[in-house]
Amino acid sequence: MIIHRSRWSDADLALRVLKVLGALLLLLALSACFATHTAALSATSSPEVPGFWRGFWHGIIAPIAFVVGLFKDDAWIYAVPNTGRWYDFGFMLGIGGFSGGLFAGSKGRRSASGNKE
């Protein structure tokens, strides 16, 4: 008689479901932080102009904001107005984390024997 065993145990399956739900919850939380500043400023209001840290955050969430921005007209990956070069610098540092950063190319691939190729 052949006994078929499941590839994953119940605990493994539950952990996978929790990871997927956690990722979806994180995406939902990040979607609340999109760059939604408008270019036209009212003369009576003076909103906080995004600087380095806001640019850094917008860089981190840019891939998610891009996908959402394809379907919504009020979601942007870049805040306008901003403080200029400091915002740009923070944005580029934030977006660099998804590409592996500055040192991604310096890591060589390792073969099965552990030597760099």
C-alpha positions as CSV (number, residue, x, y, z in Angstrom):
1,M,0.0,0.0,0.0
2,I,1.3,3.4,-1.0
3,I,0.8,6.2,1.6
4,H,0.8,9.7,0.0
5,R,2.3,12.3,2.3
6,S,1.6,15.9,1.8
7,R,4.6,18.0,0.7
8,W,4.0,20.5,3.6
9,S,2.8,19.8,7.1
10,D,-0.1,21.7,8.5
11,A,2.3,23.9,10.5
12,D,4.2,24.8,7.3
13,L,1.1,25.6,5.4
14,A,-0.2,27.8,8.2
15,L,3.1,29.6,8.3
16,R,3.0,30.2,4.6
17,V,-0.6,31.6,4.8
18,L,0.5,33.9,7.7
19,K,3.4,35.2,5.6
20,V,1.2,35.9,2.6
21,L,-1.4,37.7,4.8
22,G,1.4,39.6,6.6
23,A,2.8,40.7,3.2
24,L,-0.7,41.8,2.0
25,L,-1.2,43.8,5.3
26,L,2.2,45.4,4.9
27,L,1.3,46.5,1.3
28,L,-2.0,47.9,2.5
29,A,-0.3,49.9,5.2
30,L,2.3,51.2,2.8
31,S,-0.4,52.3,0.4
32,A,-1.5,54.9,2.9
33,C,1.9,56.6,2.6
34,F,1.9,57.5,-1.1
35,A,3.0,60.9,-2.3
36,T,-0.2,62.7,-2.7
37,H,0.9,66.3,-2.6
38,T,-0.4,68.6,-5.3
39,A,1.6,71.0,-7.4
40,A,-0.8,73.9,-6.9
41,L,-0.4,75.5,-3.4
42,S,-3.0,77.7,-1.9
43,A,-1.8,81.2,-0.8
44,T,-3.5,80.8,2.5
45,S,-2.2,77.4,3.4
46,S,1.5,76.4,3.9
47,P,1.7,72.6,3.9
48,E,4.9,70.9,5.0
49,V,7.2,70.6,2.0
50,P,8.7,67.1,1.8
51,G,12.5,66.9,2.4
52,F,15.1,64.3,2.7
53,W,13.3,61.8,5.0
54,R,10.1,62.0,3.1
55,G,12.0,61.5,-0.2
56,F,13.7,58.5,1.3
57,W,10.4,57.0,2.3
58,H,8.9,57.7,-1.1
59,G,11.9,56.0,-2.7
60,I,11.3,52.9,-0.5
61,I,7.6,52.6,-1.5
62,A,8.1,53.7,-5.1
63,P,7.7,50.2,-6.6
64,I,4.4,49.7,-4.8
65,A,3.3,53.3,-5.6
66,F,4.1,52.8,-9.3
67,V,1.8,49.8,-9.5
68,V,-1.0,51.5,-7.6
69,G,-0.5,54.7,-9.7
70,L,-1.3,52.7,-12.8
71,F,-4.9,52.3,-11.6
72,K,-5.4,55.5,-9.5
73,D,-5.1,59.0,-10.6
74,D,-4.2,60.5,-7.2
75,A,-1.3,58.1,-6.3
76,W,2.2,59.4,-7.2
77,I,5.7,58.0,-6.6
78,Y,7.2,61.5,-6.4
79,A,6.0,64.4,-4.2
80,V,5.5,67.8,-5.8
81,P,6.4,70.4,-4.4
82,N,9.5,69.2,-2.5
83,T,12.7,70.7,-1.2
84,G,14.6,69.9,-4.3
85,R,18.0,68.3,-4.1
86,W,17.6,66.9,-0.6
87,Y,14.3,65.3,-1.5
88,D,15.9,63.9,-4.7
89,F,18.9,62.5,-2.7
90,G,16.6,60.8,-0.2
91,F,14.4,59.4,-3.0
92,M,17.4,57.9,-4.8
93,L,18.8,56.4,-1.6
94,G,15.4,54.9,-0.8
95,I,14.9,53.4,-4.3
96,G,18.4,52.0,-4.3
97,G,17.5,49.5,-1.6
98,F,15.4,47.5,-4.1
99,S,18.2,47.2,-6.5
100,G,20.6,45.9,-3.9
101,G,22.2,49.2,-3.2
102,L,25.6,50.5,-4.2
103,F,27.5,47.3,-3.5
104,A,25.3,44.7,-5.3
105,G,27.8,44.2,-8.1
106,S,30.7,43.6,-5.7
107,K,29.3,40.3,-4.5
108,G,30.5,37.5,-6.7
109,R,28.5,34.4,-7.3
110,R,29.6,31.3,-5.4
111,S,29.7,27.9,-6.9
112,A,28.8,24.7,-5.0
113,S,32.4,24.4,-3.9
114,G,32.3,27.8,-2.2
115,N,34.7,29.5,-4.6
116,K,33.9,32.8,-6.3
117,E,33.3,32.6,-10.0
